[in-house]
């Protein structure tokens, strides 16, 4: 009897599991199918490596690129900082569409018309045009450099592009002066040795080259007398004032307030850059530049202004509203994963909500059928007894079989009453048979 009871419990358990599986398995298959379908619309995972083209190893672009690299590394992404001749070479790398999808670019270099696949993530700091001259402490106009030996920047650099343009606007070219294609390091040596009369350098106010040149005797920093005129002629330039003593208070460098012209350094990307890495680059830009500097105010950069290329849509929202919600509170990798998966939420909810509504009734219906299906058997026995198509002995034997089967039915608590009612009806039919 004990073995029979144990076997009965096992059978009831197996029947319960089978009944649940009949409901759960199709629902799970539907959910998995919806998941697989939605997955087709999820953005591919972001690559774990990105290359950025900067500038010379002694320049501000390269230094800031390495600050970005540290930020990327903290988020689990490798940033390969490539040095270059400057903005012109950076533009060429982006145009070629090779492995470099992001670069520093000096304002005024390139435009959207000739480079339709490039967009800006924003400007990040002012990049003043420094004009250093020998033996002319009161120099205020580029026209004073006519006939002089002038370093205008290395070939491929943004410095050379803007220097040649500004000198040309002042009537100075290769016929009216000696234009020497030298970068900041060689230009510094030339000024010290006397081989050069002037040097034009475009770099950050924190540049070691600038700090060195302003302190050298006989070499002066030009203050632009006609800065407003340049702004009317050239849209990418800004007028900035370097206050007296900004670079070195003890030595009072510069010795007076100095008016400078400044394009803005800009981060430019190609259309091949992964969207998630755009977000990470914007976060690195904000973390690196938001505090400003000698020429920039707190939170002035990154900025949507001073860019030569159309602003990328994500960057526009970032600059106007700040980082997306997930990126404010979660590490980049987690925020990126959840952002990628959000496309799956709507289709999955579309499936899960109706399933949650219909699964309990379906399960309840299947449980009740385990009870109600026996009523058909009882009705057939009752009808057979009435019309004499079945003998009392056969009906009794079949009723015993039904009763044994019903004893082993396992049902949820809310259907137990139906099971007991079935047993009462079985007992009623047994009494009826005994009275025949």
FILUM-145870 format. One record per atom (N, C-alpha, C, CB): residue in one letter; x, y negated, z. Coordinates in pm, whole numbers, plus 50000, padded with zeros to 5 digits. Glycine has a CB too. Example, Ala and Ser with C-alpha at 12.3 -4.5 7.8 and 13.67 -1.06 7.14 Angstrom:
% residues 2
A513195056950780
A512305045050780
A513205033050780
A511315044750905
S512855022550708
S513675010650714
S512904999750787
S514085006050572
This chain:
% residues 436
X500845012250000
X500005000050000
X500874987450000
X499054999950123
X501984988650071
X502894977350076
X503504974549940
X503994979750179
X503864985749868
X504434984049734
X503414978049638
X504924997349679
X502164982449653
X501114976949566
X500944961949590
X499764984149590
X501004957949718
X500874943749749
X502024935549692
X500794941649899
X503224941349703
X504414934349650
X504314933149499
X505714941749689
X503904944049434
X503774943849287
X502704933949243
X503434957849234
X501634932949324
X500574923449290
X501054909049298
X499384925349383
X501854906249400
X502404892649413
X503304889249296
X503164891149544
X504124899249256
X505024897049142
X504244894149015
X505924909049121
X503164901948996
X502344899848876
X501704885948877
X501264910648866
X501214881948993
X500584868749002
X501604857648974
X499944866749140
X502814859649028
X503864849649005
X504214848648857
X505114853149086
X504364860348792
X504694860448649
X503574854148567
X504954874848601
X502324856848605
X501204850848532
X501194835648548
X499874856748581
X501514830948669
X501564816448693
X502664809948609
X501794813548843
X503824816248609
X504944810848530
X504584810748382
X506224819148554
X503954821548336
X503574822348195
X502564811448159
X503004836248162
X501624809248249
X500604798948223
X501244784948220
X499504799448330
X502164782548313
X502834769548314
X503694767648190
X503704768048440
X504364778648148
X505214777748030
X504404774747905
X505994790648011
X503204780047897
X502354777647781
X502014762747766
X501064785847791
X502054755447877
X501774741047874
X503064732947863
X500994736847999
X504064736747943
X505284728647953
X506154729847829
X506074732748076
X506304741947775
X507214743947662
X506814735747539
X507264758847624
X505524735947497
X505164727447382
X505374712547411
X503704729847344
X505064708347536
X505264694247571
X506744690547565
X504704691347711
X507614699447618
X509054696847615
X509564696347472
X509814707647694
X509054705347387
X509464705247246
X509064692247178
X508844717147171
X507894687147212
X507434674447155
X508324662947201
X505964671747194
X508684662847329
X509544652347384
X510924652947319
X509654653647537
X511494664947308
X512814666547247
X512774662147101
X513294681147258
X511684665847030
X511554661446892
X511514646246880
X510304667446830
X510774639846971
X510734625246971
X512084619147003
X509694620247070
X512804625547097
X514144620747132
X515084621547013
X514704628947250
X515054632846943
X515934634646826
X515594624546718
X515814649046771
X514294622246695
X513884612646593
X514334598546630
X512364613046574
X514154594646757
X514544581246800
X516064579446796
X514024578346941
X516794590546820
X518254589746821
X518814585346686
X518844603146860
X518064588146579
X518534584346446
X518644569246431
X517614589946339
X517924561846516
X517924547246506
X518844540546609
X516514542046523
X519554548646688
X520474543246788
X521774539146721
X520724553546901
X522284527446758
X523564522746702
X524684532646737
X523904508646755
X525624534746644
X526774543246677
X527534537446796
X527714544746555
X528174546246870
X528954541646986
X530074532346940
X529554553747064
X530374522547024
X531434512946990
X532784519946989
X531444501147090
X533664516346895
X535024521946898
X535744517547023
X535824517746773
X536734525447063
X537474522047186
X538734514147158
X537824534647262
X538844508947034
X540024500947000
X539634490146901
X541144509746941
X540224478346917
X539964466946829
X541264459346810
X538844457646888
X541474454046688
X542674446046659
X542294431446642
X543394451246533
X543064422646704
X542834408246690
X544104401946634
X542434401746827
X543944393646531
X545084386646471
X545214373046540
X544904384946316
X546404369846587
X546594357746668
X547514347746597
X547184361346806
X548744346546640
X549694337246582
X551104341446620
X549414322746628
X552034332046623
X553404335446661
X553464339646807
X554344323546635
X554474347446840
X554584352646976
X554854341847080
X555674363046983
X555274330047033
X555524318947126
X554344309247133
X556784311347085
X553284312047056
X552164302747047
X551014305947142
X551654302546908
X550044296747149
X548904298247239
X547974309547196
X548114285147247
X547804311547063
X546914322147016
X547364335647071
X546894322546861
X548654338247063
X549184351147110
X549014352347261
X550664352647072
X549244341447333
X549094341747479
X547644344347519
X549584328347541
X546724337247455
X545314339647487
X544874353547443
X544434328947421
X545414358347331
X545094371947287
X545454382247392
X545814375047157
X546564380147460
X546964389547565
X546084388247688
X548414387247603
X545534376447714
X544544375147822
X543284382947787
X544204360247848
X542864381947660
X541724389947615
X542024404947632
X541374386647468
X543244408647599
X543634422747606
X543444428247747
X545104424547562
X543844420347847
X543684424647987
X542204426248021
X544354414448083
X541374417047972
X539934417947999
X539354430447933
X539204405247948
X539724432947808
X539234444847736
X539664457547808
X539754444947592
X540924457947853
X541434469847920
X540624473048046
X542904468147955
X540224462648118
X539424464648239
X538054470548207
X539254451448314
X537604469048081
X536314474348039
X536464487447960
X535584464147954
X537674492847956
X537894505747892
X538074505247742
X536764514547922
X538404493647688
X538614492147544
X540014486647520
X537534482847480
X540724492447422
X542074487747390
X542004476547286
X542944499447338
X542634465447315
X542714454247222
X544154453147172
X542234440947288
X544334455447044
X545654454646983
X545884440146938
X545784464446862
X546834433447003
X547114419346975
X548204418546868
X547564411747105
X547824414046749
X548764413146637
X549244398746622
X548104418046506
X550544397046612
X551064383646585
X551004380846435
X552514382046638
X551014368246397
X550944364346256
X551594350746238
X549474364046207
X551614346146113
X552154332846085
X551194321946129
X552484331345937
X549914325546150
X548934315646193
X547594317446127
X549444301846167
X546804306846127
X545414307546084
X545234311945939
X544764294246103
X546104307145850
X545954310645709
X546164325545688
X546964302645623
X547164331145753
X547364345645743
X546224353245810
X548714349745806
X545734348045922
X544594354445989
X543384354945896
X544244346846118
X543134343945827
X542014343545733
X542204353945623
X541874329545672
X543424355145574
X543714364945470
X543464379145519
X545154363545422
X543824381945643
X543594395345698
X542114398445708
X544244396645837
X541324388745751
X539874390845760
X539274392645621
X539194379045832
X539754385145524
X539244386245387
X539544399845327
X539844375345300
X540714405445360
X541084418445302
X540204429645356
X542554421545332
X539624427645473
X538734437845529
X539454450245576
X537714441745428
X540704448745622
X541434460345672
X541024462945817
X542964458145661
X541954467145900
X541594470846037
X541384458846129
X542664479646095
X541674446946082
X541504434946165
X540144428646139
X542634424646138
X539294428646241
X537934423446226
X537664410946308
X536944433946264
X538674406046381
X538514394046462
X539854386746465
X538014397446607
X539784373446466
X541034365646462
X540814351746518
X541564364646318
X541894345746566
X541894331546600
X541974323546470
X543084327946697
X541254312346467
X541274303946348
X541244289346392
X540064307246253
X542114281846334
X542144267546361
X540994260746288
X543494261346320
X540324251246353
X539244243946288
X539704237646158
X538704233246380
X538864238646055
X539204232945926
X539834242745831
X540124221445944
X540204254745879
X540774265045793
X539664274145745
X541874273245868
X539444274645615
X538404283145559
X537014277045572
X538424296545625
X536064282845498
X534684278345505
X533754289745466
X534454266045415
X532464287945494
X531494298645469
X531274301045321
X530174295245535
X531384290845239
X531114292145095
X532064301945029
X531204278645026
X533334300945060
X534324309744998
X534564322545078
X535624302344981
X533964323545196
X534134335445281
X532784339545340
X535154332645396
X531864344445257
X530494347145304
X530374358045408
X529644350745188
X531384366645421
X531294377545519
X531814374145656
X532024389345468
X532274361645675
X532874357945803
X531944349045884
X534214350745780
X531964350946016
X531164342746106
X531974339146229
X529864350046147
X531574328546294
X532274323846414
X531554328646540
X532384308446415
X532334331846642
X531774334746775
X531784322446864
X532544346146842
X532394311646813
X532434299246889
X533844293846899
X531854301347028
X533944281046929
X535244274946954
X535594276947101
X535244259746917
X536904277447132
X537304281247268
X538174270747340
X538054294147262
X538834261947268
X539564251147334
X540044241347227
X540764256747417
X540354229247273
X540914219247182
X542384222747153
X540794204947241
X542734220747028
X544084223946983
X544694211346922
X544074235846879
X545254202547004
X545684189446956
X546764190146847
X546184181347071
X546754179746766
X547814177846667
X548864168946733
X547254171346533
X550024174546758
X551114167446824
X552084162546717
X551844176546930
X552304149746711
X553264144046618
X554424138246700
X552604132846527
X555554145146695
X556744140746767
X557694133746669
X557444152746838
X558184122046709
X559084114346621
X560354110646698
X558374101546568
X561434108946621
X562714104746680
X562864089546669
X563914111946611
X563344083646777
X563754069546777
X562644059946733
X564954067746687
X561414062846774
X560294053846741
X559234055246851
X559684057046599
X559494050146969
X558594052147084
X557224045947068
X559214046647208
X557034036746978
X555744030046962
X554994034646836
X555944015046958
X555434045746778
X554784050546656
X553304053146681
X555464063546604
X552454048546587
X551014050346603
X550304054346475
X550414037846657
X551044054446362
X550414057646234
X551304067246154
X550154044746152
X550644076646085
X551394086046004
X552094079245887
X550474097045952
X551594067645846
X552234060445734
X553684056645769
X551434047745699
X553994056145897
X555354052845938
X556354063945909
X555374049546086
X555834075745870
X556714087145842
X557114087945695
X556024100145884
X556704078445614
X557064078645472
X558594078045458
X556404066745395
X559104086845374
X560544087545351
X561304095445456
X561094073845344
X560584101145555
X561234108345664
X561294123345635
X560494105845796
X562104130145717
X562184144845712
X561224150245819
X563684149945737
X560154157245773
X559044160845862
X558824175945859
X557724153345820
X558834182245975
X558454196445986
X556934197245987
X559064203146115
X556384204945893
X554914205445878
X554344219145912
X554524201645736
X555124228145969
X554614241346004
X555054252045908
X553114241046010
X555014264345956
X555444275645873
X554404278845768
X555714287945961
X554844284545653
X553884288845551
X552904298945612
X554614295145430
X551624297545577
X550604306445632
X550014302045764
X551174319945648
X550524291045818
X550024286245947
X548944275645928
X551174280546031
X548064274446029
X547064263946028
X547694250246044
X546044266246137
X548824249846114
X549524237146132
X549884231045997
X550804239046216
X550454239045910
X550864233745780
X549664228845700
X551614244445700
X548554236345706
X547364232345629
X546864218645672
X546254242745645
X546734216345805
X546204203645852
X547234192545838
X545744204845996
X548514195845858
X549564185645848
X549654180145706
X550924191445890
X549644189145608
X549724184745468
X548514176345431
X549844196845374
X547344180145483
X546124172445452
X546204158345511
X544884179645506
X546554157345639
X546594144145704
X547684135345645
X546804145845855
X548834141145617
X549894133345554
X549474128645415
X551184141645545
X548804137445343
X548324133745210
X547344122345215
X547694145645143
X546464122545315
X545504111445330
X546214098145356
X544524114445446
X547444098945406
X548214086845434
X549264084045326
X548904088145569
X549114090645212
X550014088145100
X551384094345114
X550174073745082
X551504104445198
X552784111045217
X552714125145161
X553184111245367
X553614128045068
X553674141245007
X555124144744978
X552814141744877
X555344155244900
X556704159744874
X557504149544791
X556674173044802
X556814140144725
X557514129844648
X557904117844734
X556634125244532
X557174115644844
X557434103744926
X558094106945059
X556144096444951
X558304119845085
X558974123945210
X559534137945191
X557984123545331
X560324142445285
X560854156145281
X560034164745377
X562374156445320
X559204173445320
X558334181945402
X559034195345422
X556934183945335
X559314198445548
X560074210445582
X559124220945641
X561224207145682
X559094232845580
X558194243545626
X558824251045744
X557894253445509
X558674245345862
X559214251345983
X558164251946093
X560444243546031
X558184263046167
X557314264346282
X557844256646401
X557134278746318
X557144257846514
X557474249546631
X558864252146686
X556464251946740
X559304264646688
X560624267546744
X561734260946663
X560854282746751
X561694262846530
X562724256846444
X562584241646440
X562634262546301
X561344236746445
X561134222146444
X561734215746568
X559634218846435
X561634222446682
X562234217246806
X563744216146793
X561864226146926
X564354226446738
X565804226246718
X566204214946622
X566294239846663
X565394213146517
X565694202646420
X565594188646478
X564774203746302
X564604186446564
X564474173446629
X565644170846723
X563144172546706
X566034181046797
X567144179346892
X568454176446819
X567284191946980
X568664183746709
X569924182146635
X569954169646548
X570164194346549
X568814163946521
X568764152246435
X568534155746289
X570014144346448
X568334168446258
X568064172446121
X566664168346077
X568234187646106
X565794166046172
X564424161846143
X564144148246206
X563404172346193
X563274140646140
X562834127846197
X561494129146269
X562724117246087
X560744139346232
X559414141146293
X559004155746278
X558364131746227
X558084159846363
X557524173446354
X556054172846391
X558294183446448
X555254179746313
X553814180746341
X553544194946389
X552944177246215
X552964196046507
X552694209046569
X551244209246616
X553684211846689
X550544220046586
X549174221746635
X549184233146735
X548154224546517
X548954229846862
X548994240146966
X548284235147091
X550444244146998
X548164243747188
X547504240547314
X548344230747396
X547254253247394
X547674223547486
X548364214047573
X549294221247671
X547354205447649
X549054234147691
X549894241947783
X551104248047715
X549074252947846
X551314245047588
X552414250947513
X553764247047574
X552354246447367
X554654256947583
X556004254447634
X556754245047540
X556774267747650
X556464245847411
X557114236947314
X556764222447342
X556704240647171
X555494219847369
X555054206147399
X555724201247526
X553504205547415
X555764209447629
X556374205347756
X557854202047738
X556214216347862
X558494209447651
X559914206947628
X560134193947551
X560544218647551
X559344191947442
X559574180447355
X559244167147423
X558754181847230
X558194166847507
X557834153947569
X558894149347669
X556464155147638
X559734158547712
X560734154947813
X562084151447753
X560904166147911
X562234153047620
X563534150647559
X563744135647533
X563664158547427
X564874130347569
X565154116147542
X565254113547392
X566464111647613
X564754102247348
X564824098547208
X563704104347124
X566124102747151
X562874112947182
X561754119047109
X560454114447175
X561854134847109
X559544109047093
X558294103347145
X557094110347084
X558224088247116
X555994110347160
X554734115747113
X553884104547056
X553984123047228
X553464106246931
X552664095946866
X551244095546922
X552624098246715
X550744083646948
X549344081546984
X548644075846862
X549204071847109
X547564082546817
X546904078746692
X546114065646711
X545964089946643
X546554055146641
X545884042146650
X544524042346583
X546754031346588
X544384050146478
X543154049746396
X542384062946405
X543504046546248
X542274068046526
X541644081146545
X540214081446490
X541634084846693
X539444070746514
X538054070646469
X537944071746317
X537354058046516
X538904066046247
X538884066746100
X539054081146053
X540004057946040
X539914088646121
X540094102746085
X538814110746109
X541254108746165
X538124107646219
X536894114946250
X535824112646144
X536354110746387
X535764100746088
X534774097745985
X535094105245855
X534714082645958
X536374108345835
X536794114645711
X536864129845723
X538144109345668
X537034134945844
X537284149245864
X536384154545976
X538774151945898
X535434163045941
X534384167246035
X534884176546144
X533284174045960
X535964183846122
X536384193846220
X537304188246328
X537074205246150
X537624175246322
X538514169246420
X537744162346533
X539444159246353
X538334162346650
X537794155046765
X538864145546817
X537314164846878
X538424134946884
X539354125546948
X539454129347095
X538884110646930
X540664131947141
X540874135247282
X541964126147336
X541254150347300
X541884123447464
X542874114747529
X543644122947631
X542194102447597
X544944122847616
X545834129247713
X546284118547812
X547064136147641
X545754118747934
X546074108048029
X547554107848067
X545244109648155
X548014096248103
X549404094348147
X549734104048261
X549634079748192
X550864110648246
X551334119748351
X550704133448351
X551124113648481
X549844136748255
X549114149448257
X550054161448253
X548154150148140
X551054161048168
X551934172448152
X552914173748267
X552684171348021
X553414162748317
X554354163148430
X554184150248510
X555844164748381
X553534151148625
X553294139448708
X554604133748765
X552344142948822
X555494142548806
X556734137848869
X557574129648771
X557554149748920
X557644134448647
X558444127348547
X557594117548465
X559124137348453
X556284117448492
X555334108748422
X555354111048270
X555654094048453
X555104123848233
X554974127148091
X553514130548062
X555924139048051
X552924124947959
X553444114047877
X553454100847956
X552604112447748
X554254091247914
X554404078747991
X553224069147977
X555654071647948
X552254072447893
X551064063947877
X549914072647828
X551334052047775
X548674067447840
X547534074547782
X547774076147633
X546194067047810
X547594088347584
X547914091347444
X546674096747373
X549084101447435
X546314090247262
X545164094747182
X545644105147082
X544484082647109
X544984116647085
X545344127646995
X544134131546910
X545864139847074
X544394137046794
X543364143346713
X543434158346737
X543544139946560
X542284164846743
X542304179146778
X541224186946704
X542134180946928
X541634196446622
X540664206646580
X540444215846699
X541184214746453
X539514224846688
X539264234346796
X539644248346751
X537784233846841
X540294255746838
X540584269746809
X539274277446813
X541624275746911
X539074285846713
X537814293046697
X538074308046684
X537034287746572
X537154315846735
X537214330446716
X536294333846599
X536784338346847
X536854339946496
X536124343246374
X536144358446355
X536734336046248
X535024364046310
X534914378546292
X534454381746150
X533934384646395
X534734394046108
X534214398945981
X532904406246007
X535234408245910
X532184409345900
X530894416145916
X531064431045948
X530064414545790
X532304435645960
X532554449645995
X532734451746144
X533774454745921
X532704441346220
X532924442646365
X531694448646432
X533264429046428
X531904458346519
X530814465246587
X530064455546680
X531354477346668
X528724455846681
X527944446446764
X528324446846912
X526474449446750
X528604458746965
X528954459547108
X530264452547136
X529024474147153
X531214453347042
X532494446647063
X532354431447049
X533524451846963
X531344427046974
X531044412746970
X530654408047110
X529894409746868
X529794415747175
X529404412347313
X530614411747405
X528374422447367
X531494421647393
X532654422047480
X533604410347452
X533394435447463
X533744406847325
X534604395547289
X534044382547346
X534754394447136
X532734380847340
X532114368847396
X532324367947547
X530614368747364
X532244379347614
X532484379547759
X533944375847789
X532154393447818
X534874380947707
X536284377647727
X536534362847702
X537164386147636
X535904357347600
X536054343047570
X535554334647687
X535284339447441
X534374338147740
X533824330347852
X534734331347975
X532404335347888
X535184343448004
X536024345448123
X537344337848112
X536294360448144
X537874336947990
X539184330647969
X539114315547960
X539804336147844
X538054310047901
X538054295747865
X537034287147939
X537804294447720
X536154292948018
X535074284948076
X535554274648178
X534064294048140
X536704277148240
X537204267648340
X537794255148278
X538244274348426
X538044255448146
X538574243748079
X540054241548107
X537804231648120
X540504229248084
X541924226248102
X542154211248108
X542764232447990
X543314206948063
X543654192748066
X542734184447975
X545114190648025
X542254190547870
X541434183247774
X539984187947773
X542024184547635
X539714199347834
X538374205247829
X537704204647966
X538454219747780
X536404202447966
X535634202048090
X535194216048130
X534404192848076
X534774217448255
X534254230148304
X533044234348221
X533884229148453
X533054246648173
X531974252648094
X531724245547959
X530694252448175
X532684237647914
X532544231447781
X532744241847671
X533554219947764
X533564251847700
X533834262647605
X533544276047671
X535284262047555
X533174286147589
X532984286247444
X531854276947400
X532704300447396
X532014271647279
X531054261847229
X530604265447088
X531674247747230
X529384261147056
X528864263146920
X529324251846828
X527324263846922
X530004241946883
X530464230646802
X531874233146748
X530434217646885
X532254224746654
X533604224546598
X533964237146521
X534614222446708
X532984244446469
X533274256746393
X533094254246245
X532354268346439
X533914260746163
X533854259246018
X533024270045952
X535244259245960
X532684280546028
X531894291645976
X530554292246050
X532664305145992
X529544298345988
X528244299646057
X528404307246188
X527224306845966
X527674302946289
X527754309546419
X526974322646415
X527204300346531
X527594333246460
X526944346246464
X525744345646560
X527944357346509
X524644352546525
X523394351246601
X523554355046748
X522304359846538
X524264365946774
X524484370046913
X525244359346990
X525244383346918
X526224353346923
X527014342646987
X526154330447016
X528194338646898
X525244327346926
X524334315946948
X523504318047074
X523404314046826
X522944330047089
X522154332947209
X523024333047334
X521434346647194
X524224338447322
X525144339247437
X525504325347486
X526414346947399
X525834316347393
X526234302747431
X525064294947490
X526804295247309
X523864297147436
X522684289747483
X522144295247615
X521594290147378
X522144308547632
X521454314647746
X522364322347841
X520394323847697
X523614324547801
X524504332747881
X524424347347840
X524184331248028
X525134356047911
X525154370347875
X523774376647888
X526154377847963
X523484387247811
X522234394647830
X522144400147972
X522134406247727
X520934403348014
X520664407548152
X521544419148196
X519214411348168
X521634429648114
X522394441448155
X523864438148176
X522254452548050
X524414429448092
X525834426148101
X526154417448221
X526274419347974
X525144411548282
X525374403348400
X525604411748525
X524204393948422
X525034423848526
X525064431748649
X525724445448635
X523684433648697
X526014449648513
X526584462948492
X527924462048421
X525614471748412
X528804471848443
X530034472448363
X529684473648215
X530914484448408
X530624469148131
X530354468647987
X529904482047931
X531594463947914
X530584492847967
X530274505847907
X528844510147941
X531264516447954
X528424508048067
X527064511648106
X526044502548039
X526904511048257
X526324489748036
X525414480247972
X525264483447823
X525904465847991
X526374486947759
X526334490147617
X525524502747592
X527744491847563
X525714513047678
X524964525547661
X523474523147675
X525424535947764
X523064515947780
X521634513447801
X521074504747689
X521404506647937
X521874495347639
X521424486847530
X521194495047403
X522434475747503
X522074504747379
X521924513447262
X520694522347276
X523174521947242
X520404526747399
X519314536247420
X517944529547427
X519554543947546
X517924516147439
X516624509447454
X515724511647334
X516834494647476
X516334514347216
X515524516747097
X514714529647111
X516424517646973
X515134538247206
X514434550947226
X513294549747325
X515394561547273
X513264539147403
X512294538347511
X510874537947460
X512574526047596
X510604529347360
X509234527847311
X508684540747253
X509184516947206
X509414547647159
X508854560147108
X508674570747215
X509724565546999
X509604571347312
X509454581247417
X508264578147508
X510724582047500
X508054565347538
X506874561747616
X505604564747540
X506924547047654
X505654562747408
X504494565647325
X504104580347334
X504774561847179
X505104588947352
X504834603247364
X504494606947508
X506044611447316
X505274601547603
X505124605747742
X503804601247804
X506264600447824
X503364589147772
X502144584247836
X500934593047807
X501854570047790
X500644596047678
X499494604947656
X499714618947712
X499204605947508
X500974623847710
X501224637147766
X500904637447915
X502684641247744
X501294626947987
X500994626448129
X499504626148156
X501654614348192
X498744620948059
X497284620348074
X496624633748044
X496714609547984
X497144640747942
X496434652747897
X496984665847955
X496474653447748
X498254665948001
X498824678448052
X498084683848175
X500274676348086
X497794675548276
X497054681048392
X495704687148355
X496844670248496
X494864680348273
X493604686748235
X493794699748157
X492784677248154
X494824699848068
X495074712147991
X495484723448083
X496154709647884
X496374720348178
X496814730648272
X495634735548357
X497934725148362
X494804725948404
X493634729848482
X492664738648401
X492914717548532
X492494735048274
X491604742948188
X492134757148170
X491434736248050
X493454758448150
X494024771748132
X493904779848261
X495504770648090
X494044773648375
X493894780848501
X492444785548520
X494324771948619
X491494777048483
X490084780848499
X489684792248405
X489174768748474
X490304792348287
X489984803348193
X490414816848249
X490664800848056
X491394816948338
X491794829548401
X490684835048489
X493074827648483
X489804826048533
X488644830248613
X487414832148525
X488354820048723
X487124822048446
X485844821948372
X485774832548262
X485614808448310
X486934837248213
X486884847148104
X486264860248149
X488284849648049
X486284863148281
X485714875548331
X484184875248334
X486244878448471
X483594863148328
X482134862248329
X481534868448204
X481694847748342
X482254867748093
X481774874147971
X481674889247989
X482694870747853
X482684894948058
X482704909348087
X481534913048178
X484044913548152
X481324904648281
X480204907548373
X478864906748300
X480204897548492
X478724896848210
X477464895448137
X477214907448047
X477474882648053
X478274912447983
X478124924147896
X477704936447977
X479434927047821
X478294938148097
X477904949448183
X476454948048228
X478834950248306
X476064935848266
X474694933648311
X473694936348200
X474534919348362
X474004931748077
X473114934247964
X473064948947929
X473564926147843
X474214956047943
X474254970347910
X473414978448006
X475684975347913
X473434974148131
X472624981148230
X471134979248200
X472944976248373
X470764967148162
X469354964148136
X468814971948016
X469174949348112
X469614972547908
X469094979247788
X469484993947779
X469574972147665
X470184999147882
X470535013147889
X471665017347796
X469365021147860
X472415007647741
X473495011147647
X474755015647718
X473804999247558
X474795014347850
X475935018747928
X475435025648053
X476855006947963
X476095036348089
X475665043848206
X476115036748333
X476215058148203
X475475040048441
X475825034248570
X477255037848608
X474855038748678
X477645050248577
X478995054748613
X480045046848535
X479155069848584
X479805045148404
X480765037448324
X480805022748367
X480405038348175
X479635017248396
X479585003348439
X480315001448571
X478124998648452
X480135011248663
X480805010448792
X482315011148775
X480325021748885
X482775020248686
X484215021648664
X484805008648604
X484505033648569
X484085003248507
X484584990848447
X484574979448546
X483754987048323
X483524979148633
X483444968448733
X484594969448832
X482084968948807
X484994982048865
X486134983848954
X487424978148890
X486324998948988
X487564980748759
X488744975548688
X488754960148691
X488754980648541
X487574954248667
X487484939748670
X487824934348807
X486074935048629
X487304941048911
X487564936449047
X489044937149081
X486764944649146
X489734948149036
X491184949349061
X491954938048991
X491704963149013
X491544934848868
X492224924348792
X492034910748859
X491704923848647
X490814908248906
X490514895448969
X491284893949100
X489014893948993
X491514905149170
X492254904749296
X493684899549275
X492294918749360
X494224901949155
X495614898149125
X495734884649054
X496254908749041
X494604877649039
X494674864448975
X495304854349071
X493264859648931
X496264846449019
X496874835649098
X496444822449036
X498444836849102
X495814814049116
X495314801249066
X495684790249163
X493774801749043
X495724777649116
X495994766349207
X494904764849311
X496124753349128
X495224757649416
X494314756049529
X492974750249485
X494934747249636
X493004740649391
X491764734049354
X490844743049271
X492054721449279
X491314755049235
X490484764349156
X490174776849237
X491184768149024
X490684777749361
X490454789549444
X488954791949464
X491144787849580
X488194781149479
X486734782749499
X486094789949382
X486064768949519
X486554786949259
X486004793849141
X486334808749146
X486544787649010
X487554812049194
X487944826149202
X487074833649303
X489424827449240
X486814827149417
X485964833749519
X484514834949470
X486004825849653
X484054825149396
X482694825949340
X482594837749243
X482314812649268
X483644840149163
X483664851649072
X483554864649149
X484944851648986
X484264865349262
X484194877649343
X482784879949398
X485204876949459
X482104868949435
X480724870349483
X479824875749373
X480184856749532
X480044871249251
X479234876149139
X479534890549107
X479444867449016
X480814894549122
X481164908649103
X480434917149208
X482714910849114
X480444912349332
X479754919649440
X478264920349415
X480024912949575
X477704909349362
X476274909249329
X475964920149225
X475844895349275
X476794921149119
X476554931049016
X476734945149069
X477474928748897
X477694947049164
X477894960349223
X476654964649301
X479134960449316
X476084955349379
X474844958449453
X473714962049360
X474434946649541
X473674955149245
X472644957649146
X472794971649090
X472714947249034
X474064975749066
X474294989149014
X473894999749117
X475764990848975
X474174996949241
X473845006649346
X472335008349360
X474455002349481
X471594997849319
X470134998649332
X469455005049213
X469574984849352
X470235008049108
X469635014248989
X469365029149013
X470555012548866
